[in-house]
Each structure stands twice: as structure tokens, then as C-alpha cells.
Amino acid sequence: MSNFITFKNLFKIFVLSLMVLPGALSSQMNDAVFTFGVVDPDAGTMEVIIENTDPVYSFNVFISGIAINNIFGGVIDSNGFNVNVVGNHEHHIHGFMQGMGGEPIEPGTHLLFTVSFELIYSLSCIYSASCQGNGQSNFDVDLEACYQFEPENNDSGYFSNILNGYLDNYLQFSDTTGAGVISYITIEEAVELDFGDDIGLLSFEGSTNYGDCSDEFGEILVGSEYWQGGPMTIPAYGAIDQCDEGGFQLPGFIAGDPMSIHVWDADQGIEYEMDIIQRDDIPWTPGHVVISAMNFGAVSGMTGDIDNDGNITVTDVVIMIAMILETFEGGNQDIIRADINLDEQVDILDVVALIEVILNP
């Protein structure tokens, strides 16, 4: 059996050598997969597992959603690795083999280490990682690691109507069938955000219908979270189409369409669109997407600007009156922009306040 495995490996090397440029072979051959092992929310500990095909001499692991207190156990202890937590947000774990006394992590599946942590967000992910072999080879790394500590709470806030209110239905269908499409959006830094600012992930050409095969498309909120400092990971949900199998469609983003990130600043009553630094438009795609930094961009909406055209005019007054008379059914964001006096309802007092804004800009 060992001779057969050796022959297969040699054959694989030969085939790959025909497909890649000289010098790129090692990066194609070496693979590593990072996952979470046992997670104990009460104790505040989580295991990180590595499955590697070749010896590992150093690694980098980036974890969102937590503040790291300590790292211990696993092969980093038994193999004599030096491990440090680096970076401004205590999320980057760097480990490397120490001198003559250390040993590389041999191929196999191993408990890499256990993390003692404090929880910041309800979702934690290994959102980025890298490995290196003997100093000449980098590994191809796969990430299969996110842990949801608590059920998502999307009943309040500016960006609360995820998937047009069908999030629970989506999650139930996904858990039952395994057909869910999730993009994990990690934001490492956004220096101009304040704690508690509401972040919304939007698709302006997403699938909006639920329960049939009508192919309806338009603006849809596909994920949201409150900012508590970085790095944070927000799950965003992609459209599911089971119509070819006699089923139905569920709302969500369409892969390939551009991602849009908005922020509601409650103190200013303004909705902002974020600029992603040093990045062009990012398309929606399943898997992990890492955004290193964001800035405030153009104002997308403000209190009183109900039609979201960048100006407060008589048209907004007309829409507000229609909302009060229930001849116009506004969405959650429309209602918040119409709540001028911030009493959590839209009534004649808001009409008076809006007219005053127009007359006294």
C-alpha cells in the first residue's frame, strides 16, 4: 500500500508540473484547512484545528468577533512553537517553530491550539490564514470555520428587515436542505465608525420574492450588525432557487452583483454609504470576503429625506402624509427617515417638524 501511495503522489507531481510554471509547484501541492474544534461559550474557550498535507513550519490565523486573552495547548506546545498575538485588534495569531528545539507540524489533523477569549460579537470566524513549509513553500489554505454563539437578533435597528422579513424562513430551509448560500463579510477596520452604528449589507439587484418562482429582483437587505470595533464578520445570505427541482425561490443576493455597505448614524440621523479603501466594487460571492478598511462615503439618506433623493422637499411631506393615511406602505428605513421627532412613530407632529425643516433649512 505504501508503494502505491508513493506512486500516486509522484504521478500527481508529474501532472501538476505540466500545468504550472516552474517554481509554483510547491504552492500547488501544499494544502491546509482551518476549522474550529470544541467551542465552550461558558468557559470562553475555542479549539482551532489544522489539517495539513505537508509539514508546517509557521502559520498565521486571523479570528474575528472575539478579544483573545490567551493561547495554549495543542501542537504549538508539544512541537515547541513560539506563538504571539499581534495587530491592533488582538485578532492575529502568529506561530513559528523555535530553533533547534522545535519540530514542524507533521501532515495530519491536529489540535493547533486552544484560545481563551472574550466575546465581542455573536459570530466568530477564522476569516484569514496562511501557512509556510520549510521557508520555500506557501500553502493553499481553505477556511471552514465560523461559529454562531447566539441566535441572530434582527428585530430592532435601522437595518432590521433582513431578506424582507424572511430570514427565519431562510435559515430553517437552509438548515433542513443544506441549500443555503452564505457570504461572510469581515470588516477589519473602520476608523470613523462609532460604537453602536448600524451596518447594513445591501444588494440593489437581488432576488426579492419568497415562496414562488416569479423572478422578482430589486433592493434587498441581506445582512446587518452593530459596530463594536473590528474585526467583525457579518453573514450575508444569497438567493436560493429550487424551481428546477419543483421547489421555489428564497430572497438574497445574486452572485456577481456588486456589494453595497451602508451605515446608519443614529446620532446624526444620517445613512451613509461606505467607501472601501483601495478596492473596486466587490461582487457578491459565497465564502469569506475580507475588507481591510472603510471610510465614510456619500450621504445616502437623512432624517426627513423619505424618498432618499438627497434633498428634503415637499415630495417628502406628501409621502409622509400618505404613510400616516396608510395609502403608502413604507419600508423600515422609510419609516425611520420619516420619524423626525424620534418618538418611534410617524404622525402629524412629524409633518409639522418636516415643514419647519423645509421652511428653515
C-alpha angles and dihedrals in degrees: 000000000000091000090050092051091048091052091050091052092049091049091049090052090050093051093047091048088063092052104045137052120261110275094027095082097091094053089053095049102047117078135176132181122199122203140158117257122191113352118195110190093184094054092037095233135127132182121226115209127200125197109191133176096203136029114290119215099174139005144186122209125185118198125188130201099037143073109230117229102173143351122211148145130026126079092324087072099037093046097043100245122170109227129190135177107225137173133065095277101046093243106110116087115194122188132177138171114264118232122273095341097057131086128205120248103261122222114284141068114306143171097246096190144314121248124213107205151166115232118240102165132023090241125059124184140178090231100173138014143162138191135197131203125203093336095280104067132062121202128236102238128206122194120211100160133113126129124197108209098183135015113271114263110209100152097103140037135058094287099045107120097083113182089359090294095309098106095111090049090048094050093046092050091046093049091048099045104022088231098123122129113209131178115194109212113197118193110194099184141004107168097188096054121102124218109272097025109145115239120201128192109211137188115196094193100038131131108271105179130091133200101013142054100253096127096225117175136185144098115345136166108233101176144357144181140169116253113246097160130289151336098040130160123211121193114225122194126227127211118271120211116190096159095111088058093049094264134105143257130267123201126255145104122317113233111251096026116116121269120233123197119199131182129205112212103200094189092058097030090231133131114215132195111221126233113221107220116238092353134108120215111317115221121222110258136159116257132036123339117184121202110191097197143352137198133197112272133184120336106258099183144347140196108289094020093104097163089049095228096133095256136081108227143149088277088068090053090052091050091048092053090048089053091052091048089046093235089119120048106207125197124241093271092048090053093050092050089049094051095090097166093043096233092132095250137080114232144133091293089064090050090054091047092049092050089051089053091053094046094044106035 
